[in-house]
């Protein structure tokens, strides 16, 4: 039978008590982690969000009724205990923050009983994710998840404090907005009042924060909920949170300066790590050439080397064919992996094919300096020696090569260096390597749409020195855009925005927007730009991804209270669900019945 708290008031959380409290009368409340009945004494480990505390029940202190109640306690019962803090009589538990003390109970109330939970409420359990997420309210009691969510709160509070001190105003922007179909799919919300019309949930507050700059608010921030209807990965969710910023009368260096200091404060406050400032910068082109990625992990080397010039006249058709098609030949040195078994090399070849490679060439340097290679027979000794020298090869090393269009070569070797580093244990989670990536291409060509699309968004400012190329060579125009990366992950990105009419019109023209379409989608912003718009720039962080990296987790689900699974459903609540017919009628909606094709139909279609 559950009892009332009446007359009892919690005085401390479990780990707020220590040796300084010995002799004090205290009241603690929480969940029973486990109970040990030794006959004359009953020991209970009490848990709350701060940690564990040992309670000792002795009949002479708690009375016969209290001792009997203590004997009925089970895992996850919620209890209140009043008693006296004492030094432990038994062995000190050095694994607990409260390992030197215990509470000798004088009063016990069972506030709530519990059924046996479907999995243990313990650190690092091996329970299947599906079961954990179905009972997420229990999963969230586990110490590691509670630490993660407390860390997330610390990060958000630290960011808020810093930005407020720097003169940023916290302003909320709308959740129900107009759909702008550029980019990822919008989540749509039907309007009951405006039949046949829909709101969209925002993919970011981008347009509204630019409007706030037009309205003179100067420095804005928001910890904003955003939504994207896209396929999920370990670091993606259909709803996610951004720390969103925008500043007026600034250029790239100003944005980078304030954000470096913001990151330094967050890491100092939340995880006690000092971020060395200034954070290094690297252009997009250099990052792709050296690491095959625009979010390079610089915790280890294994950089890409371009050997195109060395092999352009060689007898190996794979290399020369790639060069004739306008591609390149590049390689990486897997230091000390020259004795890798052929089976593992074949597995790396298959891995590379998953990133678009037709194959992977390799050259292992034996201890005596001789080579074991998939292509050595097509080359002269001089050519092989030049390649080995270019990759700084030495006896015991394994050199791996990709030959194709630049984009494929970068993708393949960029992924391969990470895969090898992972297998060799080179990725330390307690090491934080930040890097700014700058000078992104403004546009990228979409084969699917047969036109240029914005690499960031249509309001990104081109670099002034590249403006004259926008008609003649759009692919060569660099953007005033910048990403902040951490350990091979993009944690934030932004740009200087276009604030001049003529450049914005040219940008829409290059992207294939008619004046009518631009007006239809962005008319309210373009209208605001007619009334005096300041130069402005901004940046947004993925809060979930940032906290994931700080917590040393591999998935953002571990730092979000109630996440979705891969198909964007919630295993705990059953969302998304069906709605009643009356609700559909009010919205003038009808669910289309999708007929399943028969197996015969599938064969013919």
N, C-alpha and C positions, 0 to 999 in steps of 0.2 A: 504494500500500500504506500503510495507516494505521500510524502509529508510536505508541510508548508515551511517556507523560510522564515516565517514570522518570528521576530525577536533576534534573528541572526543576520549579521551584515559582514560580508567578506572584508577582511582587513588587508590581505596580501594575495598576490598570485604566488604559485608554488615557488618559483626560483627567485622571487623577491626576498626570500628569507635566507639567512646565513648565520654564521657563528655570532655575529653582532646581535642577533635576536634571541640568543639563548636566555631562557628564564622568562621570556615574554609570553603573554596570553594572546593567541591569534585565532582567527577563523579563516579557513581555506575551503574552497569549493571546486569541484571538478569531476572528472570521470575516473572510475576505477580501472587502472591498467591491469593489475593482477592482485590476487589475494593469496597469502600463505598462512595456513592455520597450523600453529605449532602446539595446540592444545591449551596451554595456559596463556599464550600470547597469540594475537592475530596481527600479521603485518599486511598492510595494503600500500601499493604504489598508486599515488593519486596523480592524475595528469590534467594539466590545463595547457593553454597555448604557450605558456612560458617553459614548460618542461615537467619533470617528475619530482615528487617529494614523498618520502616514506612516512607513513602513519603507523603508530603502534597502539593496539587496543589491548588493554589489561583490565580484567573485570573489576579490580579494586579501584580503578580510576573512572571507568565509564559506566559502571554499574552492571547488574545482571542483564537488564533489558538491552542496554547498549551493546554488551558483549554478544548477546544472542543475535542482535541485528547485524553486527559486524560479521558474524559467521555465515550470514545469508548473502553477503555481497558477492556479486559476480562481475565479470568484465563488462565495462561500459555503463554500469549503474552510475547515476549522478548523485553525489553525496555532498553534504556540508559537514565539516568537522571543526569543533572548537577544542582547543587544548593548549598545551605548553610546549615551547620549543626547547629541545634538549640536545646535548651532544650525543652522537650514536654510541650505544654501549658495545655494539659489535664492530666488525671491520668497516673501515671507511670505504665508500664506493667512489673511487677516483674518476669513474666515467660519468658521474652525475655532478651537476653544478651544486646540488644540495647534498652531496655525498657525505658530509661531515655531521649533518644534523638529522633529526627526526622530530615528529610531533607526537607527544604522548596525549592521546585523545581523552577528552573529558565529556564530550557530547557528540553524538552522531545523529544525523538525519538523512534518511534516504529520500532524496527529492524526486527521483525518477528511476524506475527499473528498466532493464533492457533485455531484449531477446538476444540470443547468441548471434553475433555479427557474422556475415557470410565470409569474411576474411579477417585476419588479425590486424588490429590497429597498431601497426609497428612500422619502423623505418625500413625502407628498401625491401618491401615484400615482393614476391615473384608472382602475385596474382595477375590473371589476364586483364588486359586493359578494358575489355568489354565489361567485365564484372565490376572493376573499379569505377568505371564511368556510370554504370547503372545505379550504383550506390555511392554516387559522388559525395553525398552529405557525410558518409562515413569515411570515405577516402580522404576528405579534407581535414579529418581529425588527425591524420598521420603527421608526425613531427616534421618530416622533410617538406611536405606540402604546406604546412603552416609556416615554416621558415620562409618558403618561397613567396607566399602571399604577404608576409610581413616585410620581406625585402622589397616587394613591389610597392607597398605602401610607403616605405622609406624613400624609394627612388622618386615617386610622385611628389611627396612632400618636400624633398630636397630641391627638385626642379622648380616647384611652385615658389619656394622661398627665394631661390636665386633670381628667378625671373621677376618677381615682384620687386626685389631690391634693385634690379637693373632698369626699373621703370616700365616694365611690360604690364599691360592691362589684361586681365583674364576676362574674355568676352565669349559667350556661347553663340554658336551659329546654328541655323535650323537643321533638323533631322529630316523633315519632309520637304524635299526640294524638287526642282524640275530635272528630268532625265537628260543627260548629255551623253549620247552613246559612244563617244570616243573612248577607247581604252577597254577595261574589263567590263563585264556585264553588270548592270544595275539590278539591285533588288527593287521591285516595283510594288507600290501600295495603291490599290484602287480607291478612287474618291466616291463616297456615297452621294455627295451633293452635286458634283460635276460628273454626270453619268458618262462613262466611256473615257474618262480622263484618269491619269495616274500620277502619283508622286513617285519619286525615286528616293531611296535612302542614300546618303552621301558616301562616295568613295573617298572623299577627303573634303575639308572645308576650303579648298583652294580658291574658288571664285569669291566666296564671302570674305576671306581674309584680305584678298586684294581690294575688295570694296571698302573694307574698314580702313585700309591705307588711303584710299581716295577720300574717305570721310574724315581724315585728319587724326586718327587715333595713334599713329606714330609707331607704337610697339604693342603688338598683340600676342597673346598666347592662349592656348586652350588644350586641355587634356581631353581629346575628342574621340568619340566612338565613330568608327567608319565601317563600311560594309561593301563587300565585293562578292558577287555571285560567280565564283570561279572554283576550279578544281583545287583540292586541298593538298598540302604537303606538310612535312613535320613542322615547318616554321610559318604555316599559313592557316588562317581561320576565316570563316565567312564574315564574322564581326571581329574587329580588332581595335586597338587603341593607339592613337598617335599623341605625342607631345608636339604640338603644332605651333610654329612661330612665324611672324612676319614683321619686318622692320622697314621704316621709311628713311630716305636720304642716306642710303648706305650702298656700298659696293661689296665685292666678294670678301675682301680682307676684313671688313667690319663684321660680317656675318660669321666668318670663321673664328674671329677673335672671341666673340661673346659665347659661341658654342663650345670652343675649347675650354673656356673657364667654367661653363655649365657642366660639361662632362667631368672636369676635374673635381668639382664640388660633389656631384652625384656619387662618383666612385669613392671619394674620401669619406663622405657621410655614410654610404650604404654598405661598403665592403672593406673600408680601411685601406684602399689602394691609392697611391699617389700616381697620377697620370703625368708623365713628363711632358711639359709644354715648351715650345710649340710642337704640335703633332706634325709629323712629316707629311709632305704633299708629293703627289706623283700624277703626271698627266695620264689620261685614259690610254693614249697610244703607248706610253712607256709601260704601263701596267699590263696591257695585252701582250706586248713584245716580251716582257720579262717573266710574266706569270700566267699568261693565257687567260686572264680573268680581269674583270673590272672591279672585283672585290677580293683582291689577292690576300692570301694568308701568308704573312711574312714572319711567322714563328719559325720557319725553316727555309733552307735555300732551295736547291733543285730547280734553278731558274731555267727558262727556255733559252736556247741558243739557236740563232738563225744561221744555217749552213748552206743556204741557197747558192751563194756565190761559189762555194767550194765544190759543189756537185753539179753545176750547170752543164758541164761537158762530160760527165761520167757515163759509164755504160749501163747503169741501173735505170731501166725504163720507168719504174715507179717514181723515182725522183725527177727525172728529166720531163716526164709527162706532166707532172704537177706544175713544174715551172713553165712549161709551154702553155698551160692553161691559165696563166696569170697567178698561180698559187705560190707557195713557199715550202721549204723543207726545214723543219726545226726539230731539235732534240732536247732531251733532259738526261742528266746523269744521276742514276740511282746509286749513290755512293755506297760502295762495299757490297753490292748485291750481285756481283759477277757470277757467283755460284748458285744463283737462283735456279731451281729445277725447271726443266722445259715445261712441265705441267703448269707451273705457276706463271711462266711467261705466256703460255697459251691462254691462261685465264685473263691475263692483262690485255691480250689481243682482243678477246671477246668483250672485255670491259670497254676498250677503245671503240669497238664497233657500235656499242650502244650510244656513243656520242658522235656518230656520223663517219667514223673512219672506215676506209675499205680494208685496212689492215694496219699492222704496226711492224716496223723494221727494228731489229735489235742487233747490238754488238756487245758481247761480253769480253772483258779483257782478263785473260788468264794470269795466274801468278807469275808465269815466266814471260809475260808481255805479249804472247800470241793471242789471236782473236778466235772467238767462236761467234759466228754471225750468220744472219739470214740473207745477207747481200754481199759479203766480202768477195765472192767469186766474180762479181761484176765490176770490181774496182781494182785500181792499182794500189801497190803498197803505199805510194806517196799520198794518194787520195785518202786512204784509210787513216794514215798517220796525221794528216791535216784535220780530219774530222775529230779524231781522238783529242788532238791538241785544242781544238776549238771548244770542246766540251770538258776540258781539263780532266780527261780520263787518266786513270792510273790502274795498275794491276789490282784486280778484285772488284772493279766497277762494272755496272751494267748501263749501257747507253741505249735509249729508246727514241725512235724517230717517227714522226708523222709527216706525210707529204700530201697536200691537197690545197683547196682554197684557204686563204688566211683564217676565215671564220671557223672552219672545221678544224684546222690545225690548232688554233688557240683553244677551242672547246675541248678537243681530245687531250692535249698535253696538260691543259689547266686542270682537268678532272683527274688525269692520271697521276700527276704529282701529289694531289691530295689523297688519292686512294693509296699510293705507296707510303706516304707519310703516316696515314692512319694505321696501316698494317705494321709499320715499324715503331709505332708509339711515339711519334715526334710531336703530336698535338697535345700540349699541356694545357689543361683547362684553367689552371691558376695563373697563366701568363696572358697578359693583355697587350696586344699589338694593334694600336690604332693607326689609321692611314687615311688621309684625304685623297680622293681621286677627283681631278679637275679636268677641264677642257674636253668634255664629252663631245662626240659628234652631235650636232643639233638635230640632224635627221637621219633616219635609216630607211633603206629601200625595202618595201614589202613586196615580195614576189607574188604573194597571194592576192594583194589588192592592186598590184601593178602601179604603185605610186609611192612617193616618199611619205613617211609618217613621222610624227614628232617622237624623238627618243624619250623625252620627258612629258611635256604638254605644250599646247600651241602658244603659250604665253612666255616661253623661255627666251631670254635675250641672246641673240648671237654675239660672238666676240666682235667688237667694232672693226678690228683689222681684217675680218673675214666677210664683211657685209658685201663687198664687191663680187664675191663668188656665188652669191645666193641664186643668181639666174644661170650662171655658166657651169658651176660645179657644186650643186647643193650638198652632195655627200661629203665635201671637204670642209664645210662650214662647221666651226667649233662653237659650242654653246658656253655661256657663262653659267655653267651648272657644276655642282659639286656634290659628291657623296662622302659620307663619313663611314668608314668600314672598321670592323673589329674582328680579328682572327678569321678572316675570310668570309665575313658576313656583312652585308650592307645594313647598318643600323639607322641610317638617316640619309636623307637626300633633299636637295633644294636647288634653287637657281635665283639669279637676278631676273626680274620680270621685265617684259617689254612695256615701256610707258609712252612710246612715241607712236602716233597714229600710222605714219607711213610704213614703219617697220612691221607693225601688227598686220596691216593690210597685205604687205608682201608675204608675211609668214602664212596667212590664210591662203593666199594665192598658190604658194609652193605646195601646200598641203592639199590642194585641190578643192578648197572650200569656195563655193560661190558666195557672193555678197549676201544673197537671200538666206543661205544656209547658216552663214556666220551670224547673221542678224537673228535668225530663228533660235539658234542654240545659245548664243552669248550676248544677245542684244542689250540686256540690262547692264552687263559689264562694259560693253562698248559705249553705251550711253553715258555711263559714269566717267569714262575716259575723256569725254568731250568737255568736262567741267573742271579741268585742272587736276592732273594726277601726278603725285610725287614719284621720283625714282624709288623703287622698293624691291625687296628681295626677302626670301624666307627659306625655311627648312622644316622638315617634319621627321621626327624619330618614330620608329616602331617600338612602342613601349614594351610590348610582349616579347619581342625578339631581344631587346636590350636586357631585360630582366632574365630571360632564358640564359643568355651568355654569362651574366653576372652570377647566376645560381649554379652554373656548370651543368645545366640540363641539355638534353638533345632535342626536346620538343617543347613548343610554346604551350602545349596542353598542360605542362607541369607548372606553369606560372599563371594560368587563367583559372578562376574559381570554377566556372561551369562551362567547359569547352564543348565544341561539337566534334563529331567523328568525321571520317573521310567523306561520307556522303552528305555532309552538312546537317546531320540529324543529331538530336540530343537523346542519348540512351536513357537518361534519368527521367525526363519529362515526356518523352515521346514526340517532341516537336521535330518537324512540322506535322500538324495533324489536319484532319478534315474539319469543316465547319458546317453548321446547320444550314439547311436549304433557305431558311428565312434570311440569314445573313447574306447569302449569295443573291437572293432576290433584291434586297435593299441596295446591293452594289451593281445590279443589272448584269450579273455574271452567270455564265453557265459553264459547267465543266464538260469539256469535249471528251467523248468516249474514244479511247485509242484502241482500235482493233488489232489483235495480235495476228501477224501473218502466219499461215501454216508453213510447215517445213518445206513443202513443195514450192510455195511462193518464194520462200527465202532462196531456194536453189536457183530459181529463174530470175530473181532480182538482185 
